[in-house]
Amino acid sequence: MLRSLLFLLIFLFFSLCSAQQKFLIGTVTSDTGVRLPETTVINMRTEESVLTDEYGAFILNSLPSDEIWFLRNGFERKSIRLSQDDFTRHFTMRMIPEEQLIPEVQLGFKPTGNLKKDVRLLDRPYARKVASLNRSMGAYMQTPPGEVLPVNKMPETFTLQQAKVNNFDLIRLAGAIGGLFKKAAGPAHTAPNYAEREAFYRKVKNSLDLDYFKNMGLEDFEFDKFLAFVDIKHDLAKKFRNNFNRSEIEYLMRSEAVDYIKAKKEK
């Protein structure tokens, strides 16, 4: 009886921990909005750290009230205490460049403000080199160009036989053509809220052939992280939640799967 009660308590403990597990999905940018790759993101509670990808995106196991640090060379260190609201929207951290002091320059003479007079006060060989360079540049600028400039002209013919197109390229091309007509008449893309993003994820999982991704090693839990990664990189929920294009989404997912698994193995 005591052993059964102990097993029940252990099961409830791990179930509670699993229920509380969350992922912080976000992007790191500069103060001007430029995405910053290779930025270190650290959860100070778990001591887990990740690097942002080439698009500045990251996914980190976190809970509300966790302290998260952001570190990158050339930028000031940033830290934030997470709240529940940070998990209901796409998280963005803006990094501020570090101030760089310009070393003081010691002048060997006191300039007068008259350029011709001050140049003569400098080292004589240096002044002669400056004068020679100015004469050479003046002579060069007066000579006509000696090369034929390229003509900006489209080729008259283009052979489709030279393009290597696989099945998914054809599907993507057809989806893109159809998307152009729909985009011309449809509303502009807007950022989804938390509920819209979750509904889009469920629709993707119900529409795609998940066995293909499972055979590559992306089981249910890992596939959710992979789907969030592709969403951040290509704005899937923003583009397709109101205009669902299964072929285009599946093409993007399969295109990113190989690189995602390779990067995961390297880490």
Secondary structure, DSSP 8 states (H G I E B T S, - for coil): -HHHHHHHHHHHHHHHHHHH-EEEEEEEEETTS-B-SS-EEEETTTTEEEE--TTSEEEEEE-TT-EEEEE-TTB--EEEE--GGGGSS-EEEEE-B----------SS---S-HHHHHHHS-HHHHHHHHHHHHHHHHHHHS---S--------S---GGGS---HHHHHHHHHHHHHHHHHHHS-------HHHHHHHHHHHHHHS-HHHHHHTT--HHHHHHHHHHHHHHHTHHHHHSSS--HHHHHHHHHHHHHHHHHHHHH-
